[in-house]
Amino acid sequence: MSPPPIEHKDPLAPPAPPAADGAFVATVRIDAQPGGKRFQGVWLVHGGAEWVVDYRARELWQPFDGLEVRVTGETWTPDPRAQAIQAQHFKVARLEVADPAKAKRFRAIGPERELSGVFVHKRVPAGAKGAGASPLYFEEKDGQRYEVIGGEHGSGAATVVARDVEINPTWAATTGGPFLWIETVR
C-alpha cells in the first residue's frame, strides 16, 4: 500500500533545528506517481516542513519510504537558471532508519563520494553459498574492494560517484560487505 499523498504546505520552510551532531529525525515520503516533467519527489518530512532530496523515486530511496530516519546533510539552492521545483532542497550526507527493527533492505546510506578504480567480477568459490555466481565489485586503486549492490554499472576502469550502504542482515543474506550503491559512472 502506498503512503497517502503528501500535502506540500510550505515548500520554503526553514530546516528543523538539528541535534548536537547535526542530525534530525524525519519521515521519508515518495510521491505515489510521477507528475509533470516526470517529477516524482523523494521528500524528508518533519512536522510541517518538507525537503526534496531527489526528483526521481530511485531504487536507492525505496527501502526508506514511509520510515522515520535519522538524517544529516545540508540544505542547498538550485541554480536559478536551471529547471527546479519551488521547494527547499536537501543533500543527504547520512540517512539511517531510526528504529532498526523497522529497517527493510537497507539500514543506512552514507554520503556521496567520488572513487577511482576498476569494476571486476569475482566468482564465488565452489562449496560456498552462491557458488558459481560472479558478483560485481568496485576495487579502488589502493585495493579496497566493495560489492556493487545497485545503481549504475560499468566495466573496466572508471571514476564513480557512490554511497556506502549498510544492508539489513535480517532482510537478506550478504557477503558481509562493504557495499556500494553507484550513482554515476564517469
C-alpha positions, -999 to +999 in steps of 0.1 A: +000+000+000+014+034-010+016+062+016-010+089+014-002+118-010+019+145+005+004+179+011+031+204+003+022+231+028+052+254+030+079+244+005+103+270+017+100+263+054+133+266+073+150+234+083+142+218+117+167+225+144+192+196+143+206+177+172+240+185+185+256+162+159+236+179+131+211+151+128+173+153+129+145+128+126+122+129+096+100+106+076+109+096+040+080+100+016+080+092-021+053+107-043+030+079-054+030+089-091+052+110-113+039+144-121+049+170-147+083+165-163+084+131-147+090+147-112+083+120-086+098+136-055+116+119-026+110+140+005+121+144+041+090+154+062+094+168+097+064+184+113+052+210+088+085+212+069+094+192+038+127+190+019+131+174-015+161+151-017+156+137-052+134+145-082+131+108-091+119+078-070+152+060-075+156+024-062+181+036-035+153+055-017+126+028-019+137+008+013+133+040+034+098+050+021+074+057+050+100+051+076+114+075+102+150+082+096+178+100+114+195+122+088+224+146+084+232+168+055+226+204+043+200+225+025+210+239-009+196+261-035+194+250-072+209+273-098+182+298-107+189+292-144+181+255-141+147+240-141+140+232-104+108+229-083+100+255-058+109+236-027+136+236-001+163+212-013+183+189+010+216+170+002+217+139+023+251+131+040+239+102+060+205+086+064+197+057+087+165+041+099+156+055+133+142+021+146+165-007+132+137-032+138+117-015+111+145-014+085+138-031+052+166-039+027+190-011+039+197+002+074+216+033+063+233+051+034+264+073+036+274+104+018+281+107-019+318+103-026+340+100-057+361+069-061+386+058-088+392+022-096+380-007-117+349-028-120+356-065-115+336-097-112+348-123-086+335-158-089+321-174-057+342-205-050+327-240-052+312-251-019+303-216-008+267-204-007+261-189-041+289-210-057+294-202-094+279-167-091+300-138-102+290-107-083+302-072-094+327-054-073+344-020-075+380-021-065+398+012-056+434+018-067+445+012-031+430-023-031+398-016-011+370-037-027+332-030-024+304-052-036+282-032-060+246-038-049+228-013-071+227+018-092+247+022-124+272-004-135+302-003-156+332-023-167+369-017-166+385+014-151+362+042-140+356+070-117+323+067-098+301+087-075+288+063-050+273+059-015+283+033+011+252+012+020+246-007+052+225-038+044+199-050+069+212-086+077+177-097+088+163-088+054+188-106+032+219-128+035+250-109+024+287-115+018+295-092+047+303-061+026+314-034+024+287-024-001+284+005-026+255+020-045+268+036-077+250+068-085+271+078-115+298+062-136+322+087-153 
